[in-house]
Amino acid sequence: MIQDHLTGGLSVCLEELEAAAGQGAMPGLRRLRHQVETGPVSGLRMAAADALVMGDAVCWDSLSRGDVPAFSRQVRVCEELRQFGVCARLLADN
C-alpha cells in the first residue's frame, strides 16, 4: 500500500508539472511519468530527482521568455514535488 501511495503521489506531481510546463516539456515529462507508473518502486528516487531537474529547466525556460505567470505556476508545482519527495524520503532535505 505504501508503495502505491509513493508511486501515485509522484505520478500526480508529474502530471501537475506537465500541465504547468506547456507543450515543449511534455514528451520528457510524459515519459518520466510513464516510467514512474510502470517501473519498479526502486526507481522512484531517481525519477523524483529527474523530475526536479526537468522542473528546473521548465522554470528557466519560462523566465528566459519573460513568462512570469507560467513561471509562478511552475515554481509552485516544483515546490510541491520537492516537498513530496522529501516527505516520502525520495529526496534529501538540503
C-alpha positions as CSV (number, residue, x, y, z in Angstrom):
1,M,0.0,0.0,0.0
2,I,2.8,2.4,0.9
3,Q,4.5,1.7,-2.5
4,D,1.2,2.5,-4.3
5,H,1.0,5.8,-2.4
6,L,4.5,6.8,-3.3
7,T,4.0,5.9,-7.0
8,G,0.6,7.6,-7.1
9,G,1.9,10.7,-5.4
10,L,4.9,11.1,-7.6
11,S,2.7,10.5,-10.7
12,V,0.3,13.2,-9.6
13,C,3.2,15.7,-9.1
14,L,4.5,14.9,-12.6
15,E,1.0,15.3,-14.0
16,E,0.8,18.8,-12.4
17,L,4.2,19.7,-13.7
18,E,3.2,18.5,-17.2
19,A,0.2,20.8,-17.1
20,A,2.3,23.8,-15.9
21,A,5.1,23.2,-18.3
22,G,3.3,23.5,-21.6
23,Q,3.8,21.7,-24.8
24,G,7.6,22.0,-25.0
25,A,8.5,19.8,-22.0
26,M,5.6,17.4,-22.3
27,P,7.3,14.4,-24.1
28,G,10.1,14.1,-21.5
29,L,7.7,14.6,-18.5
30,R,5.2,12.1,-20.1
31,R,8.0,9.5,-20.5
32,L,9.1,10.0,-16.9
33,R,5.6,9.7,-15.6
34,H,5.1,6.5,-17.5
35,Q,8.3,5.2,-16.1
36,V,7.1,6.0,-12.5
37,E,3.7,4.4,-13.1
38,T,5.1,1.2,-14.7
39,G,8.6,0.8,-13.3
40,P,9.8,-0.7,-10.1
41,V,9.5,1.2,-6.8
42,S,13.3,1.2,-6.5
43,G,13.4,3.7,-9.4
44,L,11.3,6.3,-7.7
45,R,14.3,8.1,-6.1
46,M,16.0,8.7,-9.4
47,A,12.7,9.6,-11.0
48,A,12.0,12.2,-8.3
49,A,15.5,13.7,-8.8
50,D,15.0,13.7,-12.6
51,A,11.6,15.4,-12.2
52,L,13.2,18.2,-10.2
53,V,15.9,18.7,-12.9
54,M,13.2,18.8,-15.6
55,G,11.1,21.2,-13.4
56,D,14.1,23.5,-13.0
57,A,14.7,23.5,-16.8
58,V,11.0,24.3,-17.4
59,C,11.2,27.2,-14.9
60,W,14.3,28.6,-16.5
61,D,12.7,28.4,-19.9
62,S,9.7,30.4,-18.7
63,L,12.0,33.0,-17.2
64,S,14.0,33.3,-20.3
65,R,10.8,34.0,-22.3
66,G,9.6,36.5,-19.6
67,D,6.5,34.4,-18.9
68,V,6.0,35.3,-15.3
69,P,2.6,33.7,-14.9
70,A,3.9,30.3,-16.2
71,F,7.0,30.6,-14.0
72,S,4.9,31.2,-10.9
73,R,2.8,28.1,-11.6
74,Q,5.8,26.0,-12.3
75,V,7.7,27.1,-9.2
76,R,4.6,26.2,-7.0
77,V,4.4,22.8,-8.6
78,C,8.2,22.2,-8.3
79,E,8.0,23.1,-4.6
80,E,5.1,20.6,-4.1
81,L,7.1,18.0,-5.9
82,R,10.2,18.7,-3.7
83,Q,8.1,18.6,-0.6
84,F,6.5,15.3,-1.6
85,G,9.9,13.9,-2.4
86,V,11.4,14.9,0.9
87,C,8.4,13.7,3.0
88,A,8.4,10.4,1.1
89,R,12.2,10.2,1.7
90,L,12.8,10.0,-2.0
91,L,14.8,13.2,-1.9
92,A,17.2,14.7,0.7
93,D,16.1,17.8,2.5
94,N,19.0,20.2,1.6
